[in-house]
Amino acid sequence: MELCTASVSTSASAHHSHIATLDRRLSFNRYATSRSRVSQRRRQSSLNVMNAASTSGLSSSRNISQTVGTNGAAVKGISSKKLNSALEQLDIERGVCIPFRKYSPEMVRNKVLGSSGSIISLASRGVEIIWKLGFYWSSLVYDYLVGRDEEIVPFRARQLRNLLCDLGPSFIKAGQVLANRPDIIREDYMSELCILQDDVPPFANQVAFDIIEEELGQSLEQLFSKISSETIAAASLGQVYRATLRETGEDVAIKVQRPGIEPIIYRDLFLFRTLASFLNGISLQKLGCNAELIVDEFGEKLLEELDYTLEARNIEDFLVNFKNDPTVKIPLVYKKFSGSRVLVMEWIDGIRCTDPQAIKEAGIDVEGFLTVGVSAALRQLLEFGLFHGDPHPGNIFAMRDGRIAYVDFGNVAVLSQQNKEILIDAVVHAVNEDYAEMANDFTRLGFLASGTDVSPIIPALEAIWQNSAGKGLADFNFRSVTGKFNQLVYNYPIRIPERFSLVIRSLLTQEGICFTLEPDFKFLEVAYPYIANRLLTDPNPALRERLIQVLFKDGLFQWKRLENLIVLAKENVSKMSSNPALKSNSSQIVTTQKVEKKLDLTDTIKDGARLFLIDSGIRRQLIMAFTEDSRLHVEELVDVYRLVEDQIDIPSVALEVLQDLPSVARDFMLSWSDSVLSDRQN
């Protein structure tokens, strides 16, 4: 997915705005350099971007920032008559614009109505859908009237799953989406749809082979020295074969699209959106958004999955993101042997996570493998903003050297820099037990319509978090939290944006894999140290700002939090540096990256020294922290030093700080002159 991302500066509170401005000035240049590992197509741009709420061209990035900040169900100034208004709203709340879009309502309509026999096809399919769904709906109404609607729920849920399978691939995909949408469907129905299988009988080999030859313009014999006589896997949109490239002798996986699937998908999307237009009133009342917007989210992802050239680009992006990570395996993609309906990738010779017994019998260090998996998932979500949207056990492999491997990149999701920052804000607000700001984070992320009164949600959020966090790391799990969150979402006008439903599904699925392989595995015992390490060491100005927010509460410095962060960050470094996957791939480590064996706090100390010298507010707070309660907090300072003394080289850090003095002096003079000018103006 080609993206241009709005350059948006988001501050969690007005109190820290001056810190944010200064901190960004201190860290931006180094941060920009350090991010060179991230895919070029998804790097943040400082250029102005297309205002998704306007057709008049480009606007300033400040206007984009203001518009993005008012995400929600109803965006003022967008005409409801325009077919693509829902898509424009999606672009606004995502903080991105998509210059080359695979989906738009107009395009779907023109493609469907422009085909021969379209009216007859639409009419017959519409009658089939309305008849089957109408019969099912009448059954639910009857259950309600006779008072058995609760007791018969398990049966009706299974009936719905079977109905979606009967209605074809579009409905199977829709059911898989509904399985992660507690804002739309009850939790007991979601549980049944979670087992909705995408497996369908394969189509004939000869048909698949004809598609390969037609797409690539060569015969099978010219391309491959051998190809499997049976499919390795078959799904509603395509199927997979194993083959050997004649040119190089490499084993590959060939993904072939199901014949005739595209017009079926387009026809069903047209009918979905037509039906959705009659449900806008209900959707606005329950979710705070038009039903058409939900269909547009779904249609975008579905059409992206149909284009294998996009999947090839997704693979390339993942390869770039993880190129320096010896614990993660991403398959190579052979673009010269691929097209829009055929995708040829490197064959992954690993063990699927659907077979936990085989993983254990292979002698793989299960805890090390799971640690790698959790770290890789968090990097996708919080560092790259590009994550695998469907990491079910069949799409994740355990390599025999301990690495984790991913396949099937048709369904990936993107989080803008703004979205990532707000997610980190939510974590900070949870740590600080600031539930009012947590509720506001929901609005900023698009869960709530702009202007929604969040006061009724605050007590519910507090109850959910305190009940879950109070159990400690040993008993905390995402499934219990999301179970309570699902009830909240179903009872309030909250809509879960599609990309965040994928985030939730991704975390739940990977936590489920962890529990299957190691029932006693503690997901957060890996996740917390990773986040602590990022907060303490990442030069990203946004994370520097959040670190300050974590360390100060109500104007007081939190010594214990700093100690806990250091302990957790050291634990993360220790776990990753001693991981069996690193030892097995030591030759790759030498050539690609230096694996940190110690907690590198050099940049953090330098930035802290800068802030202390330049920012009077921070300097005042730190002095107060040292002299709080009318005593010098030397003991706390010594405790912190003892935690880091084996991690840092004091003379080296001191030398770097001295070398940085000229730029510090320049920033000090700029800060001083700004304050003088400000005083004179006042």
C-alpha positions as CSV (number, residue, x, y, z in Angstrom):
1,M,0.0,0.0,0.0
2,E,1.6,3.3,-1.1
3,L,1.2,5.9,1.6
4,C,2.1,9.5,2.2
5,T,1.8,10.2,5.9
6,A,0.9,13.5,7.5
7,S,3.5,15.1,9.6
8,V,1.6,15.5,12.8
9,S,2.9,16.6,16.2
10,T,0.7,15.3,19.0
11,S,1.2,16.3,22.6
12,A,-0.5,14.4,25.4
13,S,-1.1,17.5,27.5
14,A,-0.7,21.2,27.3
15,H,1.6,21.0,30.4
16,H,4.3,19.3,28.4
17,S,4.0,21.2,25.2
18,H,7.2,23.3,25.8
19,I,9.1,20.0,26.6
20,A,7.9,18.5,23.4
21,T,9.0,21.4,21.3
22,L,12.5,21.5,22.8
23,D,12.9,17.8,22.9
24,R,12.0,17.4,19.3
25,R,14.6,20.1,18.4
26,L,17.3,18.3,20.4
27,S,16.7,14.8,19.0
28,F,15.2,15.1,15.5
29,N,18.4,15.0,13.5
30,R,19.8,12.0,15.2
31,Y,16.5,10.2,15.2
32,A,16.1,10.8,11.4
33,T,19.5,9.2,10.8
34,S,18.8,6.3,13.1
35,R,15.6,5.4,11.2
36,S,17.3,4.6,8.0
37,R,16.5,0.9,8.5
38,V,12.7,1.6,8.0
39,S,11.2,1.0,4.6
40,Q,11.7,4.0,2.3
41,R,8.1,4.0,1.1
42,R,6.8,4.4,4.7
43,R,9.2,6.9,6.2
44,Q,7.6,9.9,7.7
45,S,7.5,12.9,5.4
46,S,7.8,16.5,6.5
47,L,6.1,17.6,3.2
48,N,2.6,18.7,3.2
49,V,0.1,16.1,2.1
50,M,-3.2,16.0,0.4
51,N,-6.0,17.0,2.7
52,A,-8.4,14.1,2.5
53,A,-11.3,16.2,3.5
54,S,-11.0,18.5,0.5
55,T,-10.8,18.2,-3.2
56,S,-9.2,21.5,-3.7
57,G,-5.6,20.3,-3.6
58,L,-2.8,20.5,-1.0
59,S,-3.1,22.2,2.3
60,S,-0.6,23.0,5.0
61,S,0.5,20.2,7.4
62,R,-0.9,22.3,10.3
63,N,-4.4,22.1,8.7
64,I,-3.9,18.3,8.3
65,S,-3.0,18.2,12.0
66,Q,-6.1,20.0,13.0
67,T,-8.3,17.9,10.8
68,V,-6.7,14.6,11.9
69,G,-7.3,15.6,15.5
70,T,-11.0,15.7,14.9
71,N,-11.5,12.2,13.7
72,G,-14.7,10.4,14.3
73,A,-17.9,9.4,12.7
74,A,-19.1,12.7,11.2
75,V,-16.5,15.0,9.5
76,K,-17.8,18.5,8.9
77,G,-17.5,19.8,5.4
78,I,-17.6,16.5,3.6
79,S,-20.8,16.2,1.5
80,S,-22.8,13.1,2.2
81,K,-23.7,13.0,-1.4
82,K,-20.2,12.1,-2.5
83,L,-19.7,8.4,-2.9
84,N,-16.1,8.5,-1.6
85,S,-16.9,10.6,1.5
86,A,-16.4,7.6,3.9
87,L,-13.0,7.0,2.4
88,E,-12.0,10.6,2.9
89,Q,-13.0,10.3,6.5
90,L,-10.9,7.2,6.8
91,D,-7.9,9.0,5.4
92,I,-8.3,11.8,7.9
93,E,-8.5,9.6,11.0
94,R,-5.6,7.4,9.9
95,G,-3.4,10.5,9.4
96,V,-2.5,9.3,5.8
97,C,-3.6,9.7,2.3
98,I,-3.4,6.9,-0.3
99,P,-2.5,8.3,-3.7
100,F,-3.1,5.0,-5.6
101,R,-6.2,3.4,-4.2
102,K,-7.4,-0.1,-5.2
103,Y,-10.9,0.6,-3.9
104,S,-13.5,3.3,-4.2
105,P,-17.3,3.0,-4.3
106,E,-17.4,4.7,-7.8
107,M,-14.8,2.2,-9.2
108,V,-16.7,-0.8,-7.8
109,R,-20.0,0.5,-9.2
110,N,-18.6,1.2,-12.6
111,K,-16.8,-2.1,-12.8
112,V,-20.0,-4.0,-11.8
113,L,-22.6,-2.1,-13.9
114,G,-20.2,-2.0,-16.9
115,S,-20.0,-5.8,-17.3
116,S,-22.4,-7.7,-19.6
117,G,-25.3,-9.3,-17.8
118,S,-24.7,-7.3,-14.7
119,I,-28.3,-6.5,-13.9
120,I,-29.4,-10.2,-14.0
121,S,-26.3,-11.2,-12.0
122,L,-26.9,-8.5,-9.4
123,A,-30.6,-9.3,-9.1
124,S,-30.1,-13.0,-8.7
125,R,-27.3,-12.6,-6.2
126,G,-29.3,-9.9,-4.3
127,V,-32.3,-12.2,-4.0
128,E,-30.1,-15.0,-2.8
129,I,-28.4,-12.8,-0.1
130,I,-31.7,-11.2,1.1
131,W,-33.5,-14.5,1.2
132,K,-30.8,-16.4,3.2
133,L,-30.0,-13.5,5.5
134,G,-33.7,-12.6,5.8
135,F,-34.6,-16.1,6.8
136,Y,-31.8,-16.1,9.4
137,W,-33.0,-12.7,10.8
138,S,-36.6,-13.9,11.0
139,S,-35.3,-16.8,13.1
140,L,-33.7,-14.4,15.5
141,V,-36.9,-12.3,15.8
142,Y,-38.9,-15.5,16.5
143,D,-36.4,-16.5,19.2
144,Y,-36.9,-13.1,20.8
145,L,-40.7,-13.2,20.7
146,V,-40.9,-16.7,22.3
147,G,-38.3,-15.7,24.9
148,R,-35.6,-18.2,24.0
149,D,-33.1,-15.8,22.4
150,E,-30.4,-16.3,25.0
151,E,-30.6,-20.0,25.4
152,I,-30.4,-20.7,21.7
153,V,-27.4,-18.4,21.1
154,P,-24.8,-21.2,20.6
155,F,-26.9,-22.8,17.9
156,R,-27.7,-19.5,16.1
157,A,-24.0,-18.6,16.2
158,R,-23.1,-21.9,14.5
159,Q,-25.9,-21.3,12.0
160,L,-24.5,-17.9,11.2
161,R,-21.0,-19.4,10.6
162,N,-22.4,-22.0,8.2
163,L,-24.5,-19.4,6.4
164,L,-21.5,-17.2,5.7
165,C,-19.6,-20.2,4.4
166,D,-22.5,-21.0,2.0
167,L,-22.6,-17.5,0.7
168,G,-19.1,-17.6,-0.6
169,P,-15.6,-16.0,-0.2
170,S,-16.8,-12.4,0.3
171,F,-18.9,-13.5,3.3
172,I,-16.2,-15.8,4.7
173,K,-13.9,-12.8,4.7
174,A,-16.7,-10.6,6.2
175,G,-17.2,-13.2,9.0
176,Q,-13.5,-13.2,9.8
177,V,-13.7,-9.4,10.2
178,L,-16.8,-9.6,12.4
179,A,-14.9,-12.1,14.6
180,N,-12.8,-9.1,15.7
181,R,-15.5,-6.4,15.8
182,P,-17.2,-6.4,19.3
183,D,-18.7,-3.0,18.3
184,I,-20.9,-4.8,15.7
185,I,-21.5,-8.3,17.0
186,R,-22.0,-9.9,20.4
187,E,-19.1,-11.6,22.0
188,D,-20.7,-15.1,22.0
189,Y,-21.2,-14.8,18.2
190,M,-17.6,-13.5,17.8
191,S,-16.3,-16.7,19.6
192,E,-18.0,-18.9,17.0
193,L,-16.8,-16.8,14.0
194,C,-13.2,-17.0,15.3
195,I,-13.2,-20.6,14.1
196,L,-14.6,-19.7,10.7
197,Q,-12.3,-21.5,8.3
198,D,-11.0,-20.0,5.1
199,D,-10.4,-23.6,3.8
200,V,-12.3,-24.5,0.7
201,P,-11.8,-27.3,-1.9
202,P,-9.0,-26.5,-4.3
203,F,-9.7,-25.8,-7.9
204,A,-8.3,-28.0,-10.7
205,N,-4.5,-28.1,-11.1
206,Q,-4.7,-27.6,-14.8
207,V,-6.7,-24.4,-14.3
208,A,-4.0,-23.1,-11.8
209,F,-1.2,-24.0,-14.2
210,D,-2.9,-22.2,-17.1
211,I,-3.2,-19.1,-14.9
212,I,0.5,-19.3,-14.1
213,E,1.5,-19.6,-17.8
214,E,-0.9,-16.8,-18.8
215,E,0.3,-14.5,-16.1
216,L,4.0,-15.1,-16.6
217,G,4.1,-15.6,-20.3
218,Q,6.1,-18.8,-20.2
219,S,5.4,-22.5,-19.9
220,L,5.7,-24.3,-16.6
221,E,8.6,-26.4,-18.0
222,Q,10.5,-23.2,-18.8
223,L,9.9,-21.8,-15.3
224,F,10.1,-24.7,-12.9
225,S,12.0,-28.0,-12.9
226,K,9.3,-29.6,-10.7
227,I,6.0,-28.6,-9.2
228,S,3.8,-30.4,-6.6
229,S,0.9,-32.4,-8.0
230,E,-1.3,-31.4,-5.1
231,T,-1.9,-28.0,-3.4
232,I,-0.1,-27.3,-0.2
233,A,-3.0,-25.1,1.0
234,A,-6.3,-23.9,-0.5
235,A,-8.4,-20.9,0.6
236,S,-11.3,-18.9,-0.7
237,L,-9.1,-16.4,-2.7
238,G,-6.3,-18.8,-3.9
239,Q,-4.1,-21.8,-3.4
240,V,-0.5,-22.6,-2.9
241,Y,1.9,-25.1,-4.7
242,R,5.5,-26.0,-3.9
243,A,8.0,-25.9,-6.9
244,T,11.7,-25.6,-7.8
245,L,12.9,-22.8,-10.0
246,R,14.6,-24.2,-13.1
247,E,16.9,-21.1,-13.3
248,T,18.4,-21.4,-9.8
249,G,17.3,-24.7,-8.3
250,E,15.7,-22.8,-5.3
251,D,12.5,-24.2,-3.7
252,V,9.6,-21.7,-3.9
253,A,6.0,-21.4,-2.9
254,I,3.6,-20.4,-5.8
255,K,0.4,-18.6,-4.8
256,V,-2.3,-18.7,-7.5
257,Q,-5.5,-16.7,-7.4
258,R,-8.8,-18.6,-7.7
259,P,-10.2,-18.1,-11.3
260,G,-13.2,-15.7,-11.7
261,I,-12.9,-14.5,-8.1
262,E,-12.5,-10.8,-8.9
263,P,-15.9,-10.2,-10.5
264,I,-17.6,-12.1,-7.6
265,I,-15.9,-9.9,-5.0
266,Y,-16.7,-6.7,-6.9
267,R,-20.4,-7.7,-7.2
268,D,-20.7,-8.6,-3.5
269,L,-19.0,-5.3,-2.5
270,F,-21.5,-3.4,-4.6
271,L,-24.4,-5.2,-2.9
272,F,-22.8,-4.8,0.6
273,R,-22.6,-1.0,0.1
274,T,-26.1,-0.8,-1.3
275,L,-27.5,-2.7,1.7
276,A,-25.3,-0.6,4.0
277,S,-27.0,2.6,2.8
278,F,-30.2,1.4,4.3
279,L,-28.6,0.8,7.7
280,N,-26.9,4.2,8.1
281,G,-29.4,5.4,10.7
282,I,-28.9,2.3,13.0
283,S,-25.1,2.5,12.5
284,L,-24.9,6.2,13.4
285,Q,-26.9,5.5,16.6
286,K,-24.9,2.5,17.7
287,L,-21.4,3.1,16.3
288,G,-21.4,6.9,15.6
289,C,-20.6,6.3,11.9
290,N,-22.2,5.4,8.6
291,A,-22.5,1.7,7.8
292,E,-21.0,2.6,4.4
293,L,-17.7,3.5,6.1
294,I,-17.5,0.0,7.6
295,V,-18.1,-1.5,4.2
296,D,-15.4,0.8,2.7
297,E,-12.8,-0.3,5.3
298,F,-13.6,-3.9,4.5
299,G,-13.6,-3.4,0.7
300,E,-10.2,-1.7,0.8
301,K,-8.6,-4.7,2.6
302,L,-10.3,-7.3,0.5
303,L,-9.3,-5.8,-2.9
304,E,-5.7,-5.3,-1.6
305,E,-5.6,-9.1,-0.9
306,L,-6.7,-9.8,-4.5
307,D,-3.7,-7.9,-6.0
308,Y,-0.6,-10.1,-5.5
309,T,1.7,-7.2,-6.7
310,L,0.7,-5.4,-3.5
311,E,1.5,-8.4,-1.5
312,A,4.9,-8.6,-3.1
313,R,5.5,-4.9,-2.1
314,N,4.4,-5.8,1.5
315,I,7.0,-8.6,1.6
316,E,9.7,-6.2,0.4
317,D,8.8,-3.7,3.1
318,F,9.0,-6.4,5.8
319,L,12.3,-7.5,4.4
320,V,13.7,-4.0,4.7
321,N,12.3,-3.5,8.2
322,F,13.8,-6.8,9.5
323,K,17.0,-6.9,7.4
324,N,19.2,-6.3,10.4
325,D,17.3,-8.6,12.7
326,P,18.8,-12.1,12.7
327,T,15.9,-13.5,14.8
328,V,13.2,-13.0,12.1
329,K,12.9,-14.7,8.7
330,I,10.9,-13.0,5.9
331,P,10.7,-15.0,2.6
332,L,12.2,-13.5,-0.5
333,V,9.8,-12.6,-3.2
334,Y,10.7,-13.3,-6.9
335,K,9.0,-10.4,-8.7
336,K,10.1,-11.4,-12.1
337,F,8.1,-14.6,-11.7
338,S,5.1,-12.9,-10.2
339,G,2.1,-10.9,-11.3
340,S,-1.3,-9.7,-10.1
341,R,-2.6,-13.3,-9.9
342,V,0.6,-15.2,-9.3
343,L,3.1,-14.7,-6.5
344,V,6.4,-16.7,-6.2
345,M,8.1,-16.6,-2.8
346,E,11.0,-18.4,-1.1
347,W,9.9,-21.7,0.4
348,I,10.0,-21.6,4.2
349,D,11.3,-24.8,5.6
350,G,10.1,-24.5,9.1
351,I,7.5,-25.9,11.5
352,R,4.1,-24.4,11.6
353,C,2.8,-23.2,14.9
354,T,-0.2,-25.4,14.4
355,D,2.0,-28.3,15.4
356,P,3.4,-27.4,18.9
357,Q,4.5,-31.0,19.5
358,A,6.8,-31.0,16.4
359,I,8.3,-27.7,17.6
360,K,9.2,-29.2,21.0
361,E,10.5,-32.5,19.4
362,A,12.8,-30.5,17.1
363,G,14.7,-29.2,20.1
364,I,13.8,-25.6,19.6
365,D,14.1,-23.4,22.7
366,V,10.4,-22.6,23.1
367,E,10.7,-19.7,25.5
368,G,13.5,-18.2,23.3
369,F,11.3,-18.6,20.2
370,L,8.3,-17.0,21.9
371,T,10.5,-14.1,23.2
372,V,11.6,-13.5,19.6
373,G,8.0,-13.6,18.4
374,V,6.7,-11.1,21.0
375,S,9.6,-8.7,20.3
376,A,9.0,-9.0,16.5
377,A,5.3,-8.3,16.9
378,L,5.9,-5.2,19.1
379,R,8.5,-3.9,16.7
380,Q,6.0,-4.2,13.8
381,L,3.3,-2.3,15.9
382,L,5.3,0.4,17.7
383,E,8.5,0.9,15.7
384,F,7.6,0.2,12.0
385,G,3.9,0.9,12.0
386,L,3.5,-1.9,9.5
387,F,2.3,-5.1,10.9
388,H,1.1,-8.5,9.8
389,G,-2.7,-8.5,10.0
390,D,-3.3,-12.2,10.1
391,P,-0.6,-13.9,12.2
392,H,-2.6,-17.1,12.9
393,P,-0.7,-20.3,13.7
394,G,-0.7,-21.4,10.0
395,N,1.1,-18.2,9.0
396,I,3.9,-18.4,11.5
397,F,6.8,-20.9,11.4
398,A,9.4,-21.9,13.9
399,M,12.7,-22.3,12.2
400,R,15.0,-25.0,13.5
401,D,17.6,-22.4,14.5
402,G,15.1,-20.6,16.7
403,R,14.1,-17.8,14.4
404,I,10.4,-16.9,13.7
405,A,9.2,-16.8,10.1
406,Y,6.1,-15.1,8.7
407,V,4.2,-16.0,5.5
408,D,1.1,-14.6,3.8
409,F,1.4,-10.9,3.6
410,G,-1.8,-10.2,1.8
411,N,-3.4,-8.7,4.9
412,V,-1.1,-6.1,6.5
413,A,-2.1,-2.9,8.3
414,V,-0.4,0.5,8.6
415,L,-0.3,2.8,11.6
416,S,0.7,6.4,11.0
417,Q,3.3,8.1,13.2
418,Q,0.4,9.9,14.9
419,N,-1.4,6.6,15.7
420,K,1.7,5.1,17.2
421,E,2.3,8.1,19.4
422,I,-1.3,8.0,20.6
423,L,-1.0,4.3,21.4
424,I,2.1,5.1,23.5
425,D,0.2,8.0,25.1
426,A,-2.5,5.4,26.1
427,V,0.2,3.2,27.7
428,V,1.6,6.3,29.6
429,H,-1.9,7.3,30.7
430,A,-2.5,3.7,32.0
431,V,0.8,3.8,33.9
432,N,-0.2,7.2,35.4
433,E,-3.8,6.0,36.0
434,D,-5.1,9.0,34.1
435,Y,-8.3,7.4,32.8
436,A,-9.8,10.7,31.6
437,E,-6.9,11.1,29.1
438,M,-7.2,7.4,28.2
439,A,-10.8,8.0,27.2
440,N,-9.7,11.0,25.1
441,D,-7.1,8.8,23.4
442,F,-10.1,6.7,22.2
443,T,-11.5,9.8,20.4
444,R,-8.1,10.7,19.0
445,L,-7.7,7.2,17.5
446,G,-11.2,7.2,15.9
447,F,-13.0,4.9,18.4
448,L,-15.4,7.7,19.4
449,A,-16.9,10.4,17.3
450,S,-15.5,13.9,17.8
451,G,-17.4,15.7,20.6
452,T,-18.6,12.6,22.3
453,D,-19.0,12.9,26.0
454,V,-16.4,10.5,27.4
455,S,-17.4,10.9,31.1
456,P,-19.6,7.7,31.2
457,I,-16.7,5.7,29.7
458,I,-14.0,6.8,32.3
459,P,-15.3,4.6,35.2
460,A,-15.6,1.6,33.0
461,L,-12.0,2.0,31.7
462,E,-10.8,2.4,35.3
463,A,-12.6,-0.7,36.4
464,I,-11.2,-2.8,33.4
465,W,-7.6,-1.6,33.9
466,Q,-7.4,-1.8,37.7
467,N,-9.0,-5.2,37.7
468,S,-6.5,-6.5,35.1
469,A,-3.4,-4.7,36.2
470,G,-4.0,-5.5,39.8
471,K,-3.4,-9.2,39.1
472,G,0.2,-8.4,38.2
473,L,2.3,-9.7,35.3
474,A,1.8,-13.4,36.3
475,D,-1.9,-13.4,35.7
476,F,-2.4,-10.6,33.1
477,N,-3.5,-11.6,29.7
478,F,-4.9,-9.7,26.7
479,R,-7.9,-12.1,26.3
480,S,-9.3,-11.2,29.8
481,V,-8.8,-7.5,29.1
482,T,-10.4,-7.6,25.6
483,G,-13.3,-9.7,27.0
484,K,-14.2,-6.8,29.4
485,F,-13.4,-4.3,26.7
486,N,-15.8,-6.0,24.3
487,Q,-18.6,-5.5,26.7
488,L,-17.7,-1.8,27.0
489,V,-17.6,-1.4,23.2
490,Y,-20.9,-3.2,22.7
491,N,-22.7,-1.0,25.3
492,Y,-21.4,2.4,24.1
493,P,-21.4,4.1,20.7
494,I,-17.8,3.0,20.1
495,R,-16.5,1.9,16.7
496,I,-13.3,0.0,16.4
497,P,-11.4,1.2,13.3
498,E,-10.4,-1.7,11.0
499,R,-6.7,-1.3,11.6
500,F,-7.1,-1.5,15.3
501,S,-9.3,-4.5,15.1
502,L,-6.3,-6.1,13.3
503,V,-4.0,-4.9,16.1
504,I,-6.3,-6.6,18.7
505,R,-6.5,-9.8,16.6
506,S,-2.8,-9.8,16.1
507,L,-2.0,-9.5,19.8
508,L,-4.7,-12.0,20.8
509,T,-3.6,-14.6,18.2
510,Q,0.1,-14.3,19.1
511,E,-0.7,-14.5,22.8
512,G,-2.8,-17.6,22.0
513,I,0.2,-19.2,20.2
514,C,2.4,-18.4,23.3
515,F,-0.1,-20.1,25.6
516,T,-0.4,-23.1,23.3
517,L,3.4,-23.7,23.1
518,E,4.1,-22.7,26.7
519,P,1.1,-22.5,29.0
520,D,3.1,-20.7,31.7
521,F,4.6,-18.1,29.3
522,K,4.0,-14.5,30.5
523,F,3.4,-12.3,27.5
524,L,3.8,-9.0,29.4
525,E,7.0,-10.2,31.0
526,V,8.5,-9.9,27.5
527,A,6.4,-6.9,26.3
528,Y,7.0,-4.6,29.3
529,P,10.8,-4.9,29.1
530,Y,10.7,-4.2,25.4
531,I,8.6,-1.0,26.0
532,A,10.9,0.0,28.8
533,N,13.9,-0.4,26.6
534,R,12.3,1.7,23.9
535,L,11.3,4.5,26.3
536,L,14.8,4.7,27.8
537,T,17.0,4.3,24.6
538,D,15.0,5.3,21.5
539,P,16.0,8.8,20.2
540,N,12.5,9.4,18.8
541,P,11.5,12.8,20.1
542,A,7.9,11.5,20.8
543,L,9.3,8.8,23.0
544,R,11.5,11.2,24.8
545,E,8.4,13.3,25.6
546,R,6.5,10.2,26.9
547,L,9.5,9.2,29.0
548,I,9.3,12.5,30.8
549,Q,5.6,12.1,31.3
550,V,6.2,8.7,32.9
551,L,8.9,9.9,35.2
552,F,6.9,12.9,36.4
553,K,3.5,12.6,38.1
554,D,1.7,15.7,39.5
555,G,5.0,17.5,39.2
556,L,6.9,15.0,41.3
557,F,9.8,12.8,40.1
558,Q,9.0,9.1,40.3
559,W,12.3,7.5,41.4
560,K,10.8,4.0,41.7
561,R,9.5,4.2,38.2
562,L,12.9,5.1,36.9
563,E,14.4,2.1,38.7
564,N,11.7,-0.2,37.4
565,L,12.2,1.0,33.9
566,I,16.0,0.4,34.1
567,V,15.5,-3.1,35.5
568,L,13.0,-4.1,32.8
569,A,15.1,-2.6,30.0
570,K,18.2,-4.5,31.2
571,E,16.1,-7.7,31.3
572,N,15.0,-7.1,27.7
573,V,18.7,-6.6,26.5
574,S,19.7,-9.7,28.5
575,K,17.0,-11.9,27.0
576,M,17.6,-10.8,23.4
577,S,21.4,-11.0,23.6
578,S,21.3,-14.5,25.0
579,N,18.6,-15.8,22.7
580,P,19.4,-19.1,21.0
581,A,18.4,-17.7,17.6
582,L,21.2,-15.1,17.9
583,K,23.7,-17.8,18.7
584,S,22.6,-19.9,15.7
585,N,22.9,-17.0,13.3
586,S,26.1,-15.5,14.6
587,S,27.6,-15.1,11.1
588,Q,24.6,-13.1,10.0
589,I,24.9,-10.9,13.1
590,V,28.5,-10.0,12.3
591,T,27.5,-8.9,8.8
592,T,24.2,-7.1,9.6
593,Q,24.2,-5.6,13.0
594,K,25.8,-5.3,16.4
595,V,23.7,-7.0,19.0
596,E,23.5,-4.9,22.1
597,K,24.7,-6.8,25.2
598,K,24.3,-3.8,27.4
599,L,21.7,-1.1,27.9
600,D,23.0,1.8,25.8
601,L,21.9,5.0,27.6
602,T,24.4,7.3,26.0
603,D,21.9,9.3,23.9
604,T,19.5,9.4,26.8
605,I,22.1,10.9,29.2
606,K,23.2,13.4,26.6
607,D,19.6,14.5,26.0
608,G,18.9,14.6,29.7
609,A,22.0,16.9,30.2
610,R,20.8,19.1,27.4
611,L,17.3,19.5,28.9
612,F,18.7,20.2,32.3
613,L,20.9,23.0,31.0
614,I,18.4,24.5,28.5
615,D,14.9,23.9,29.9
616,S,14.3,25.9,33.1
617,G,11.1,24.0,33.8
618,I,12.8,20.6,33.7
619,R,15.7,22.0,35.6
620,R,13.4,23.3,38.4
621,Q,11.6,19.9,38.5
622,L,14.8,17.9,38.8
623,I,16.2,20.1,41.5
624,M,12.9,19.7,43.4
625,A,13.2,15.9,42.9
626,F,16.6,15.9,44.5
627,T,15.4,18.1,47.4
628,E,11.9,16.8,47.9
629,D,10.5,16.5,51.4
630,S,13.2,18.9,52.6
631,R,16.0,16.4,52.2
632,L,18.6,15.5,49.6
633,H,17.6,12.3,47.7
634,V,21.2,11.0,47.5
635,E,20.2,7.5,48.3
636,E,17.7,7.2,45.4
637,L,20.4,8.7,43.1
638,V,22.9,6.1,44.3
639,D,20.4,3.3,43.7
640,V,19.9,4.4,40.1
641,Y,23.6,4.7,39.6
642,R,24.2,1.2,40.9
643,L,21.6,-0.1,38.4
644,V,23.4,1.4,35.4
645,E,27.1,1.4,36.4
646,D,27.8,-1.9,34.7
647,Q,25.9,-0.8,31.6
648,I,27.6,2.5,30.7
649,D,31.2,3.6,30.2
650,I,31.3,6.8,32.2
651,P,34.5,8.3,30.6
652,S,33.1,7.6,27.1
653,V,29.8,9.2,27.9
654,A,31.5,12.2,29.6
655,L,33.6,12.6,26.4
656,E,30.6,12.6,24.2
657,V,28.8,15.1,26.4
658,L,31.9,17.4,26.2
659,Q,32.0,17.0,22.4
660,D,28.4,18.0,22.3
661,L,29.0,21.2,24.3
662,P,29.1,23.6,21.3
663,S,25.7,22.5,20.1
664,V,24.4,22.6,23.7
665,A,25.7,26.2,24.0
666,R,24.0,27.1,20.8
667,D,20.7,25.7,21.9
668,F,21.1,27.4,25.3
669,M,21.6,30.8,23.6
670,L,18.6,30.2,21.3
671,S,16.5,29.2,24.3
672,W,17.7,32.3,26.3
673,S,17.1,34.7,23.4
674,D,13.6,33.2,22.9
675,S,12.8,33.8,26.6
676,V,14.1,37.4,26.5
677,L,12.1,38.2,23.4
678,S,9.0,36.6,25.0
679,D,9.4,38.6,28.1
680,R,9.8,41.9,26.2
681,Q,6.6,41.1,24.1
682,N,4.7,40.5,27.3
